[in-house]
Amino acid sequence: MKHICVSDVVKKPSVVTNATEVTIIEDAKRHIAKSVVIPYAIYEKLKTRLDEELYLLENAKALGADAYEAYEAVDEAGAEDLAR
């Protein structure tokens, strides 16, 4: 995993466009993570799970806490399957 500043991205954009490892882009002054860049191969594996999580976050009020907790229980099992 690599940590870089926003100014590094401006100087060398290929760090983002040709990511070969997980890269965390930090604010230079406060050292707070602003973005995360992942290689496309990792994205392909995680795409479905990311879409599901985004759907739940966007519709959290409509779904309610019970539905989110049920998803979290199923998601843990899915994470174990993905690790294998």
C-alpha positions in Angstrom: 0.0 0.0 0.0 1.3 3.4 -1.0 0.6 6.8 0.6 0.9 9.9 -1.6 -0.2 13.6 -1.4 -2.6 15.3 -3.7 0.3 17.4 -5.1 2.0 14.1 -6.2 -1.0 13.3 -8.3 -0.9 16.7 -10.0 2.8 16.2 -10.7 2.5 12.6 -11.9 -1.1 11.6 -12.9 0.0 8.1 -13.9 0.1 7.2 -10.2 -3.7 7.2 -10.4 -4.3 6.2 -14.0 -1.9 3.2 -13.9 -2.3 2.0 -10.3 -0.5 -1.2 -9.6 -1.2 -1.3 -5.9 -3.7 0.2 -3.4 -2.8 3.9 -3.1 -4.1 6.3 -0.4 -4.2 10.0 -1.4 -3.8 12.2 1.6 -4.2 15.9 2.3 -0.6 17.2 2.5 -1.2 19.5 5.5 -3.5 17.5 7.7 -2.4 14.0 6.6 -6.0 12.9 6.3 -7.0 10.3 3.7 -9.0 11.9 0.9 -9.2 9.2 -1.7 -8.2 5.6 -2.3 -7.1 4.3 -5.7 -7.3 0.5 -6.3 -6.0 -1.5 -9.3 -8.7 -2.4 -11.8 -8.3 -6.2 -11.1 -9.3 -5.6 -7.5 -12.2 -3.4 -8.5 -13.5 -6.2 -10.8 -13.6 -8.6 -7.8 -15.2 -6.0 -5.5 -17.6 -4.3 -7.9 -20.8 -6.1 -6.9 -20.1 -5.7 -3.2 -19.4 -2.0 -3.7 -22.6 -1.4 -5.6 -24.6 -3.2 -2.9 -23.0 -1.1 -0.1 -23.6 2.1 -2.0 -27.2 1.2 -2.5 -27.6 0.6 1.2 -25.9 3.8 2.1 -28.1 5.8 -0.3 -31.3 4.2 0.9 -30.5 3.8 4.6 -33.6 5.6 5.8 -35.9 3.7 3.5 -34.5 0.3 4.4 -34.2 0.8 8.1 -31.7 -0.5 10.6 -33.0 -4.1 10.6 -32.4 -4.5 6.9 -28.9 -3.1 7.2 -28.0 -5.5 10.0 -29.3 -8.4 8.0 -27.1 -7.4 5.1 -24.1 -7.1 7.4 -24.6 -10.7 8.6 -24.7 -12.0 5.0 -21.8 -9.7 4.0 -19.5 -11.2 6.6 -20.1 -14.7 5.1 -19.4 -13.3 1.6 -16.2 -11.7 2.7 -15.0 -15.1 3.9 -15.9 -16.7 0.6 -14.0 -13.9 -1.3 -10.9 -14.4 0.8 -10.7 -18.1 -0.3 
